[in-house]
Amino acid sequence: MQERLIKLTHVLGEIIKEHRVATGKSMYKISAESSILKSTWRRIENGTYKDVNLSSVWKIAEGLEIPPEELIKELREKLGDDFSLIEE
């Protein structure tokens, strides 16, 4: 479970960084607009934030000016259909 959660957070961070760079916004600006601490935003992008909650994903999506479901959709695509956090 822990390895899969780490993979999930790393991939989510990569997706978020790709979108932020595409907006041309600095980490400082987008974190301020999203009401998320810059250090937290950095940890999320680097994949070192242990478990991003739904409200944070929503704020991040708003800061990136994309629907929250777009982040989840891209995450699912990159992780693949066989990815699961539930241990079998």
C-alpha positions, 0 to 999 in steps of 0.5 A: 500500500505504501509504495502505491501511495508514493507512486500516486503522489509522485504522478499527481505532483508531475501532473500538477507541475506540468499544468502550472508550467503551462499556465506560466505562473510561478509557484509563489503566485499560484500557491497564493491564488490557491490559498495553499502554502508555497512549501505545501505546493512544492511538496505536492509537486515534488511528490513528497506530500504524503496524502493530498486531500480532496479539498487541496486537489480542488484548490489546486485545480482552481489555481490551475484553471482546470476542472478538478476531475481533469486532474483525476482523469489524467492521474488515472490515465498515467497510473493505468487501469490496473492501479489500485490502493486496495491491497488484495 
